[in-house]
Amino acid sequence: MIVTVGKNLAIPLPDNNESKLNIGDILLCKLSEDKRSIELEKFSDQTLNDEQLKAHGALTRVEPLNPDDYK
């Protein structure tokens, strides 16, 4: 799937059941070898707090955003 990064660097999730991601999920961000794309996958430990996410350096949390961020 290809998505467009919106304002505030927001990445929209699909509006269908194909997405296995939910609000609050923790994702691991992997940069491709050619540095032209980022792969996001659900991280194995979903119990981390915000400080632990920041310390890891390659994690992010799925958060609800305003649809206007994608215009």
Distance bins in CASP14 RR format, pairs under 12 A and 6 or more apart:
PFRMAT RR
TARGET T0000
AUTHOR 0000-0000-0000
RMODE 2
METHOD distances of the structure
MODEL  1
1 11 0 0 0 0 0 1 0 0 0 0 0
1 12 0 0 0 0 0 1 0 0 0 0 0
1 13 0 0 0 0 1 0 0 0 0 0 0
1 14 1 0 0 1 0 0 0 0 0 0 0
1 16 0 0 0 0 0 1 0 0 0 0 0
1 18 0 0 0 0 1 0 0 0 0 0 0
1 19 0 0 0 0 1 0 0 0 0 0 0
1 20 0 0 0 0 0 1 0 0 0 0 0
1 21 0 0 0 0 0 1 0 0 0 0 0
1 37 0 0 0 0 0 1 0 0 0 0 0
1 39 0 0 0 0 0 1 0 0 0 0 0
1 40 0 0 0 0 0 1 0 0 0 0 0
2 11 0 0 0 0 0 1 0 0 0 0 0
2 12 0 0 0 0 0 1 0 0 0 0 0
2 14 0 0 0 0 0 1 0 0 0 0 0
2 36 0 0 0 0 0 1 0 0 0 0 0
2 37 0 0 0 0 1 0 0 0 0 0 0
2 38 0 0 0 0 0 1 0 0 0 0 0
3 9 0 0 0 0 0 1 0 0 0 0 0
3 10 0 0 0 0 1 0 0 0 0 0 0
3 11 1 0 1 0 0 0 0 0 0 0 0
3 12 1 0 1 0 0 0 0 0 0 0 0
3 13 0 0 0 0 1 0 0 0 0 0 0
3 14 0 0 0 0 1 0 0 0 0 0 0
3 15 0 0 0 0 0 1 0 0 0 0 0
3 19 0 0 0 0 0 1 0 0 0 0 0
3 21 0 0 0 0 0 1 0 0 0 0 0
3 37 0 0 0 0 0 1 0 0 0 0 0
3 38 0 0 0 0 0 1 0 0 0 0 0
3 40 0 0 0 0 1 0 0 0 0 0 0
3 70 0 0 0 0 1 0 0 0 0 0 0
4 10 0 0 0 0 1 0 0 0 0 0 0
4 11 0 0 0 0 1 0 0 0 0 0 0
4 12 1 0 0 1 0 0 0 0 0 0 0
4 69 0 0 0 0 0 1 0 0 0 0 0
4 70 1 0 0 1 0 0 0 0 0 0 0
4 71 0 0 0 0 0 1 0 0 0 0 0
5 11 1 0 1 0 0 0 0 0 0 0 0
5 12 0 0 0 0 1 0 0 0 0 0 0
5 37 0 0 0 0 0 1 0 0 0 0 0
5 38 0 0 0 0 1 0 0 0 0 0 0
5 40 0 0 0 0 0 1 0 0 0 0 0
5 65 0 0 0 0 0 1 0 0 0 0 0
5 69 0 0 0 0 1 0 0 0 0 0 0
5 70 0 0 0 0 1 0 0 0 0 0 0
6 12 1 0 0 1 0 0 0 0 0 0 0
6 65 0 0 0 0 1 0 0 0 0 0 0
6 66 0 0 0 0 0 1 0 0 0 0 0
6 67 0 0 0 0 0 1 0 0 0 0 0
6 68 0 0 0 0 0 1 0 0 0 0 0
6 69 1 0 1 0 0 0 0 0 0 0 0
6 70 1 0 1 0 0 0 0 0 0 0 0
6 71 0 0 0 0 1 0 0 0 0 0 0
7 65 0 0 0 0 1 0 0 0 0 0 0
7 66 0 0 0 0 1 0 0 0 0 0 0
7 67 0 0 0 0 0 1 0 0 0 0 0
7 68 1 0 0 1 0 0 0 0 0 0 0
7 69 1 0 1 0 0 0 0 0 0 0 0
7 70 1 0 0 1 0 0 0 0 0 0 0
7 71 1 0 0 1 0 0 0 0 0 0 0
8 63 0 0 0 0 0 1 0 0 0 0 0
8 65 1 0 0 1 0 0 0 0 0 0 0
8 66 0 0 0 0 1 0 0 0 0 0 0
8 68 0 0 0 0 0 1 0 0 0 0 0
8 69 1 0 1 0 0 0 0 0 0 0 0
8 70 0 0 0 0 1 0 0 0 0 0 0
8 71 0 0 0 0 0 1 0 0 0 0 0
9 29 0 0 0 0 0 1 0 0 0 0 0
9 38 0 0 0 0 0 1 0 0 0 0 0
9 60 0 0 0 0 0 1 0 0 0 0 0
9 63 0 0 0 0 0 1 0 0 0 0 0
9 65 0 0 0 0 0 1 0 0 0 0 0
9 69 0 0 0 0 1 0 0 0 0 0 0
9 70 0 0 0 0 0 1 0 0 0 0 0
10 60 0 0 0 0 0 1 0 0 0 0 0
10 62 0 0 0 0 0 1 0 0 0 0 0
10 63 0 0 0 0 1 0 0 0 0 0 0
10 64 0 0 0 0 0 1 0 0 0 0 0
10 65 1 0 1 0 0 0 0 0 0 0 0
10 66 0 0 0 0 1 0 0 0 0 0 0
10 67 0 0 0 0 1 0 0 0 0 0 0
10 68 0 0 0 0 0 1 0 0 0 0 0
10 69 1 0 1 0 0 0 0 0 0 0 0
10 70 1 0 0 1 0 0 0 0 0 0 0
10 71 0 0 0 0 0 1 0 0 0 0 0
11 19 0 0 0 0 0 1 0 0 0 0 0
11 21 0 0 0 0 0 1 0 0 0 0 0
11 27 0 0 0 0 1 0 0 0 0 0 0
11 29 0 0 0 0 0 1 0 0 0 0 0
11 37 0 0 0 0 0 1 0 0 0 0 0
11 38 0 0 0 0 1 0 0 0 0 0 0
11 40 1 0 0 1 0 0 0 0 0 0 0
11 60 0 0 0 0 1 0 0 0 0 0 0
11 62 0 0 0 0 1 0 0 0 0 0 0
11 63 0 0 0 0 0 1 0 0 0 0 0
11 65 0 0 0 0 1 0 0 0 0 0 0
11 69 0 0 0 0 1 0 0 0 0 0 0
11 70 0 0 0 0 1 0 0 0 0 0 0
12 19 0 0 0 0 0 1 0 0 0 0 0
12 21 0 0 0 0 0 1 0 0 0 0 0
12 62 0 0 0 0 0 1 0 0 0 0 0
12 63 0 0 0 0 0 1 0 0 0 0 0
12 64 0 0 0 0 0 1 0 0 0 0 0
12 65 1 0 0 1 0 0 0 0 0 0 0
12 66 0 0 0 0 0 1 0 0 0 0 0
12 67 0 0 0 0 1 0 0 0 0 0 0
12 68 0 0 0 0 0 1 0 0 0 0 0
12 69 0 0 0 0 1 0 0 0 0 0 0
12 70 1 0 1 0 0 0 0 0 0 0 0
12 71 0 0 0 0 0 1 0 0 0 0 0
13 19 1 0 1 0 0 0 0 0 0 0 0
13 20 0 0 0 0 0 1 0 0 0 0 0
13 21 1 0 1 0 0 0 0 0 0 0 0
13 22 0 0 0 0 1 0 0 0 0 0 0
13 23 0 0 0 0 1 0 0 0 0 0 0
13 24 0 0 0 0 0 1 0 0 0 0 0
13 25 0 0 0 0 1 0 0 0 0 0 0
13 27 0 0 0 0 0 1 0 0 0 0 0
13 40 0 0 0 0 1 0 0 0 0 0 0
13 62 1 0 0 1 0 0 0 0 0 0 0
13 63 0 0 0 0 0 1 0 0 0 0 0
13 64 0 0 0 0 1 0 0 0 0 0 0
13 65 0 0 0 0 1 0 0 0 0 0 0
13 67 0 0 0 0 0 1 0 0 0 0 0
13 70 0 0 0 0 0 1 0 0 0 0 0
14 20 0 0 0 0 0 1 0 0 0 0 0
14 21 0 0 0 0 1 0 0 0 0 0 0
15 21 0 0 0 0 0 1 0 0 0 0 0
15 67 0 0 0 0 0 1 0 0 0 0 0
15 70 0 0 0 0 0 1 0 0 0 0 0
19 25 0 0 0 0 0 1 0 0 0 0 0
19 27 0 0 0 0 0 1 0 0 0 0 0
19 40 0 0 0 0 0 1 0 0 0 0 0
19 42 0 0 0 0 0 1 0 0 0 0 0
19 62 0 0 0 0 1 0 0 0 0 0 0
20 27 0 0 0 0 0 1 0 0 0 0 0
20 40 0 0 0 0 0 1 0 0 0 0 0
20 41 0 0 0 0 0 1 0 0 0 0 0
20 42 1 0 0 1 0 0 0 0 0 0 0
20 62 0 0 0 0 0 1 0 0 0 0 0
21 27 1 0 0 1 0 0 0 0 0 0 0
21 40 0 0 0 0 1 0 0 0 0 0 0
21 41 0 0 0 0 1 0 0 0 0 0 0
21 42 1 0 0 1 0 0 0 0 0 0 0
21 43 0 0 0 0 0 1 0 0 0 0 0
21 46 0 0 0 0 0 1 0 0 0 0 0
21 60 0 0 0 0 0 1 0 0 0 0 0
21 61 0 0 0 0 0 1 0 0 0 0 0
21 62 1 0 1 0 0 0 0 0 0 0 0
21 63 0 0 0 0 0 1 0 0 0 0 0
22 42 0 0 0 0 1 0 0 0 0 0 0
22 46 0 0 0 0 1 0 0 0 0 0 0
22 61 0 0 0 0 0 1 0 0 0 0 0
22 62 1 0 0 1 0 0 0 0 0 0 0
22 63 0 0 0 0 0 1 0 0 0 0 0
22 64 0 0 0 0 0 1 0 0 0 0 0
23 61 0 0 0 0 1 0 0 0 0 0 0
23 62 1 0 1 0 0 0 0 0 0 0 0
23 63 1 0 0 1 0 0 0 0 0 0 0
23 64 1 0 1 0 0 0 0 0 0 0 0
23 65 0 0 0 0 1 0 0 0 0 0 0
24 42 0 0 0 0 0 1 0 0 0 0 0
24 43 0 0 0 0 0 1 0 0 0 0 0
24 46 0 0 0 0 1 0 0 0 0 0 0
24 47 0 0 0 0 0 1 0 0 0 0 0
24 48 0 0 0 0 0 1 0 0 0 0 0
24 49 0 0 0 0 0 1 0 0 0 0 0
24 50 0 0 0 0 0 1 0 0 0 0 0
24 53 0 0 0 0 0 1 0 0 0 0 0
24 59 0 0 0 0 0 1 0 0 0 0 0
24 60 0 0 0 0 0 1 0 0 0 0 0
24 61 1 0 1 0 0 0 0 0 0 0 0
24 62 1 0 1 0 0 0 0 0 0 0 0
24 63 1 0 0 1 0 0 0 0 0 0 0
24 64 0 0 0 0 1 0 0 0 0 0 0
25 40 0 0 0 0 1 0 0 0 0 0 0
25 41 0 0 0 0 0 1 0 0 0 0 0
25 42 1 0 1 0 0 0 0 0 0 0 0
25 43 0 0 0 0 1 0 0 0 0 0 0
25 44 0 0 0 0 0 1 0 0 0 0 0
25 45 0 0 0 0 0 1 0 0 0 0 0
25 46 1 0 0 1 0 0 0 0 0 0 0
25 47 0 0 0 0 0 1 0 0 0 0 0
25 48 0 0 0 0 0 1 0 0 0 0 0
25 53 0 0 0 0 0 1 0 0 0 0 0
25 59 0 0 0 0 0 1 0 0 0 0 0
25 60 0 0 0 0 1 0 0 0 0 0 0
25 61 1 0 0 1 0 0 0 0 0 0 0
25 62 1 0 1 0 0 0 0 0 0 0 0
25 63 0 0 0 0 1 0 0 0 0 0 0
25 64 0 0 0 0 0 1 0 0 0 0 0
26 40 0 0 0 0 0 1 0 0 0 0 0
26 41 0 0 0 0 0 1 0 0 0 0 0
26 42 1 0 0 1 0 0 0 0 0 0 0
26 43 1 0 1 0 0 0 0 0 0 0 0
26 44 0 0 0 0 1 0 0 0 0 0 0
26 45 1 0 0 1 0 0 0 0 0 0 0
26 46 1 0 1 0 0 0 0 0 0 0 0
26 47 0 0 0 0 1 0 0 0 0 0 0
26 48 1 0 1 0 0 0 0 0 0 0 0
26 49 0 0 0 0 0 1 0 0 0 0 0
26 50 0 0 0 0 0 1 0 0 0 0 0
26 52 0 0 0 0 1 0 0 0 0 0 0
26 53 1 0 0 1 0 0 0 0 0 0 0
26 54 0 0 0 0 0 1 0 0 0 0 0
26 56 0 0 0 0 1 0 0 0 0 0 0
26 57 0 0 0 0 0 1 0 0 0 0 0
26 58 0 0 0 0 0 1 0 0 0 0 0
26 59 1 0 1 0 0 0 0 0 0 0 0
26 60 1 0 0 1 0 0 0 0 0 0 0
26 61 1 0 1 0 0 0 0 0 0 0 0
26 62 1 0 0 1 0 0 0 0 0 0 0
26 63 0 0 0 0 0 1 0 0 0 0 0
27 38 0 0 0 0 1 0 0 0 0 0 0
27 39 0 0 0 0 1 0 0 0 0 0 0
27 40 1 0 1 0 0 0 0 0 0 0 0
27 41 1 0 0 1 0 0 0 0 0 0 0
27 42 1 0 0 1 0 0 0 0 0 0 0
27 43 1 0 0 1 0 0 0 0 0 0 0
27 44 0 0 0 0 0 1 0 0 0 0 0
27 45 0 0 0 0 0 1 0 0 0 0 0
27 46 0 0 0 0 0 1 0 0 0 0 0
27 48 0 0 0 0 0 1 0 0 0 0 0
27 53 0 0 0 0 1 0 0 0 0 0 0
27 56 0 0 0 0 0 1 0 0 0 0 0
27 57 0 0 0 0 0 1 0 0 0 0 0
27 58 0 0 0 0 1 0 0 0 0 0 0
27 59 1 0 0 1 0 0 0 0 0 0 0
27 60 1 0 1 0 0 0 0 0 0 0 0
27 61 1 0 0 1 0 0 0 0 0 0 0
27 62 1 0 0 1 0 0 0 0 0 0 0
27 63 0 0 0 0 0 1 0 0 0 0 0
28 38 0 0 0 0 0 1 0 0 0 0 0
28 39 0 0 0 0 1 0 0 0 0 0 0
28 40 1 0 0 1 0 0 0 0 0 0 0
28 41 1 0 1 0 0 0 0 0 0 0 0
28 42 1 0 0 1 0 0 0 0 0 0 0
28 43 1 0 1 0 0 0 0 0 0 0 0
28 44 0 0 0 0 1 0 0 0 0 0 0
28 45 0 0 0 0 1 0 0 0 0 0 0
28 46 0 0 0 0 0 1 0 0 0 0 0
28 48 0 0 0 0 0 1 0 0 0 0 0
28 53 0 0 0 0 0 1 0 0 0 0 0
28 56 0 0 0 0 1 0 0 0 0 0 0
28 57 0 0 0 0 1 0 0 0 0 0 0
28 58 1 0 0 1 0 0 0 0 0 0 0
28 59 1 0 1 0 0 0 0 0 0 0 0
28 60 0 0 0 0 1 0 0 0 0 0 0
28 61 0 0 0 0 0 1 0 0 0 0 0
29 37 0 0 0 0 0 1 0 0 0 0 0
29 38 1 0 1 0 0 0 0 0 0 0 0
29 39 1 0 0 1 0 0 0 0 0 0 0
29 40 1 0 1 0 0 0 0 0 0 0 0
29 41 0 0 0 0 1 0 0 0 0 0 0
29 42 0 0 0 0 0 1 0 0 0 0 0
29 43 0 0 0 0 1 0 0 0 0 0 0
29 53 0 0 0 0 0 1 0 0 0 0 0
29 56 0 0 0 0 1 0 0 0 0 0 0
29 57 0 0 0 0 1 0 0 0 0 0 0
29 58 1 0 1 0 0 0 0 0 0 0 0
29 59 1 0 0 1 0 0 0 0 0 0 0
29 60 1 0 0 1 0 0 0 0 0 0 0
29 61 0 0 0 0 0 1 0 0 0 0 0
29 62 0 0 0 0 0 1 0 0 0 0 0
30 37 0 0 0 0 1 0 0 0 0 0 0
30 38 1 0 0 1 0 0 0 0 0 0 0
30 39 1 0 1 0 0 0 0 0 0 0 0
30 40 1 0 0 1 0 0 0 0 0 0 0
30 41 1 0 0 1 0 0 0 0 0 0 0
30 43 0 0 0 0 0 1 0 0 0 0 0
30 57 0 0 0 0 0 1 0 0 0 0 0
30 58 1 0 0 1 0 0 0 0 0 0 0
30 59 0 0 0 0 0 1 0 0 0 0 0
30 60 0 0 0 0 0 1 0 0 0 0 0
31 37 1 0 0 1 0 0 0 0 0 0 0
31 38 1 0 1 0 0 0 0 0 0 0 0
31 39 0 0 0 0 1 0 0 0 0 0 0
31 40 0 0 0 0 0 1 0 0 0 0 0
31 57 0 0 0 0 0 1 0 0 0 0 0
31 58 0 0 0 0 1 0 0 0 0 0 0
32 38 1 0 0 1 0 0 0 0 0 0 0
32 39 1 0 0 1 0 0 0 0 0 0 0
32 40 0 0 0 0 0 1 0 0 0 0 0
33 39 0 0 0 0 0 1 0 0 0 0 0
38 58 0 0 0 0 1 0 0 0 0 0 0
38 60 0 0 0 0 0 1 0 0 0 0 0
39 58 0 0 0 0 0 1 0 0 0 0 0
40 58 0 0 0 0 0 1 0 0 0 0 0
40 59 0 0 0 0 0 1 0 0 0 0 0
40 60 1 0 0 1 0 0 0 0 0 0 0
40 61 0 0 0 0 0 1 0 0 0 0 0
40 62 0 0 0 0 1 0 0 0 0 0 0
41 58 0 0 0 0 0 1 0 0 0 0 0
41 59 0 0 0 0 0 1 0 0 0 0 0
41 60 0 0 0 0 0 1 0 0 0 0 0
42 59 0 0 0 0 0 1 0 0 0 0 0
42 60 0 0 0 0 0 1 0 0 0 0 0
42 61 0 0 0 0 0 1 0 0 0 0 0
42 62 0 0 0 0 1 0 0 0 0 0 0
43 52 0 0 0 0 0 1 0 0 0 0 0
43 53 0 0 0 0 1 0 0 0 0 0 0
43 56 0 0 0 0 1 0 0 0 0 0 0
43 57 0 0 0 0 0 1 0 0 0 0 0
43 58 0 0 0 0 1 0 0 0 0 0 0
43 59 1 0 1 0 0 0 0 0 0 0 0
43 60 0 0 0 0 1 0 0 0 0 0 0
43 61 0 0 0 0 1 0 0 0 0 0 0
43 62 0 0 0 0 0 1 0 0 0 0 0
44 56 0 0 0 0 0 1 0 0 0 0 0
44 59 0 0 0 0 0 1 0 0 0 0 0
45 52 0 0 0 0 1 0 0 0 0 0 0
45 53 0 0 0 0 0 1 0 0 0 0 0
45 56 0 0 0 0 1 0 0 0 0 0 0
45 59 0 0 0 0 1 0 0 0 0 0 0
46 52 0 0 0 0 0 1 0 0 0 0 0
46 53 0 0 0 0 0 1 0 0 0 0 0
46 59 0 0 0 0 0 1 0 0 0 0 0
46 61 0 0 0 0 1 0 0 0 0 0 0
46 62 0 0 0 0 0 1 0 0 0 0 0
47 53 0 0 0 0 0 1 0 0 0 0 0
47 61 0 0 0 0 0 1 0 0 0 0 0
48 54 0 0 0 0 1 0 0 0 0 0 0
48 55 0 0 0 0 1 0 0 0 0 0 0
48 56 1 0 0 1 0 0 0 0 0 0 0
48 57 0 0 0 0 0 1 0 0 0 0 0
48 59 1 0 0 1 0 0 0 0 0 0 0
48 60 0 0 0 0 0 1 0 0 0 0 0
48 61 0 0 0 0 1 0 0 0 0 0 0
49 55 0 0 0 0 1 0 0 0 0 0 0
49 56 0 0 0 0 0 1 0 0 0 0 0
49 59 0 0 0 0 0 1 0 0 0 0 0
49 61 0 0 0 0 0 1 0 0 0 0 0
50 56 0 0 0 0 0 1 0 0 0 0 0
50 59 0 0 0 0 1 0 0 0 0 0 0
50 60 0 0 0 0 0 1 0 0 0 0 0
50 61 1 0 0 1 0 0 0 0 0 0 0
50 63 0 0 0 0 0 1 0 0 0 0 0
51 57 0 0 0 0 0 1 0 0 0 0 0
51 59 0 0 0 0 0 1 0 0 0 0 0
52 59 0 0 0 0 1 0 0 0 0 0 0
52 61 0 0 0 0 0 1 0 0 0 0 0
53 59 1 0 1 0 0 0 0 0 0 0 0
53 60 1 0 0 1 0 0 0 0 0 0 0
53 61 1 0 0 1 0 0 0 0 0 0 0
53 62 0 0 0 0 0 1 0 0 0 0 0
53 63 0 0 0 0 0 1 0 0 0 0 0
54 60 0 0 0 0 1 0 0 0 0 0 0
54 61 0 0 0 0 0 1 0 0 0 0 0
63 69 0 0 0 0 0 1 0 0 0 0 0
65 71 0 0 0 0 0 1 0 0 0 0 0
END
